[in-house]
Amino acid sequence: MKFTKMQGLGNDYVYVNCFSEEVKDPSGLAKKISDRHFGVGADGLILICPSKKADFEMKMYNADGSRGEMCGNGIRCVAKYVYDYGLTDKTHISIETLAGIKYLDLTVEEKKVVLVKVDMGNPILEPAKIPVKAEGESVIDAPIIVNGAEYKMTCISMGNPHAVVFWDGVDDMEIEKIGPSFETHERFPNRVNTEFVEVLDRKTVKMRVWERGSGETLACGTGACAVAVACILNGRTEDMVCVKLLGGDLLIRWDREKNIVYMTGPAEVVFDGEWNE
C-alpha cells in the first residue's frame, strides 16, 4: 500500500489515496502505522476518498484506532495532497467530513500548495451538541473539578469536542498528568480535546493541546479554532487571533456576523512510502 506522510505544524498523519488503494481495516491500520517505534509514526491515519456530496471525503482515524470527526491540520494536508498529486486542478474545493462539508481555498506557488484557508463552519456552543454534561445554553468560564482541583473551562465543538482552559505559563505545565484526566472526565460522554491557553496580548495566544486518542500533539487546527472562539467569548482577544502552537502558528478569524470560523495555515509533505504487512 502506497502512502504519503504529511504534517501541518507538526501535527502529522499518514495519508492514503483511496482512489487507488483499498484499506479494509482502517482502525487496525491506524494503530499499527501510527506507532512511532514499529510503524511509520504519526498522530493517526487519514484516508482520501471519493465523495458523492463534495469533491473529496476525508476519513480520519486517531493513533489509538478511534474515528475522529474532523482535523483542521489534517484537512489542510488533504487539500495540498489532492492538488499537488493531480487529483484536482481547482483552487477552491469541498471536502466531506463527519463534521460536515468544509470549503477550502488554496494558495498555489510554482504549482504547489503553500497555504490553505479553511472555512471551518459554525462553532457549536450548546452543551448537548458538543457534547458536555452541563446546564444552560453554553459552557463559558464554567468550573470543573479535575484530580481534586477546580479549573474554569469554555466548551466548544468545531465538529469535535473541545474544552479550553486558560493557564498562565503553559510552557512549564505538566500536560501529560492533567491531559488524560480531562480527556476521560465523566462530563465528556465522547471524551474531549483539551487546550491549555496563555493569552500574550489582544491578538496573540499560546496553546498546548491534549488530543483525545493521541495525547499531546504539536498542533490541532480545530483546537486552535476553539481557542480563538473561547478567547473572544471571554473578552480576552480581538476577532482575529494568531494562535501559537508547538509546531508553529495558525491565523484564526471568527466572523461573528456570519458565525463562521476561518483557519489559515501551511501543509507540507514529509515523504512518500510503501507499507507492507
Buried (B, 14 or more C-beta within 10 A) or exposed (E): BEBBBBBBBBBBBBBBBBEEEEBEEBBBBBBBBBEEEEBBBBBBBBBBBEBEEBBBBBBBBBBBBBBBBBBBBBBBBBBBBBBBBEBBEEBEBBBBBBBBBBBBBBEBEEEEBEBBBBBBBBBBBBBEEBBBEBEEEBBBBBEBEBEEEEBBBBBBBBBBBBBBBBBEEBEEBEBEEBBBBBBEBEBBEEBBBBBBBBBEEEEBBBBBBBBBBBBBBBBBBBBBBBBBBBBBBBEBBBBBBBBBBBBBBBBBBBEEEEEBBBBBBBBBBBEEBEBEE
